[in-house]
Amino acid sequence: MDKNGKMQHQIEVMKKNRELVGMNRREFSEYMNIPLRTLEEWEAGRRKMPDYVLRLITYYISMEQLMKNRGIKVEEDLYEQNE
């Protein structure tokens, strides 16, 4: 895969991750603790994100969805109960 193809793939995966959790860019940036400008730059293809960051975000979103589907409390839910 060439450089442009790899960048386009990253953009598509990041957008799918965000859509899976049903959030806009601002919400997702706050949720994942990523600066909004950085997320915008990644999704616009003006800046390449490190491959490991995309893998970690994808893994986190996948595991969170799996846990919710199985009725397992996710980290955020547990924090809210303790407050």
Residue, then its C-alpha position, 0 to 999 in steps of 0.5 A: m500500500d502506498k503512502n496515500g493509500k495508507m493515510q486514507h485507510q487510517i482516516e476511514v478506520m478512525k471515522k468508523n471508530r468514531e461512528l461506532v460510538g456515535m460521537n461527533r469529533r468534539e465528543f470523541s476527542e473529549y472521550m478519548n482525551i485527544p486534542l480536537r485539533t489533532l483529531e481534525e488533522w488526522e481525519a482531514g489527512r493533513r497529519k499522519m497518526p502513529d500506527y500504534v495509536l490507531r491500533l490502540i483506539t480501535y482495540y479500545i473501542s472494540m473491547e468497549q463495544l464487546m463489553k457493553n453487548r455482554g452487559i459488562k460494566v465499562e470503566e466509565d460506568l464504574y467511575e460514575q458509581n463511585e462518585 
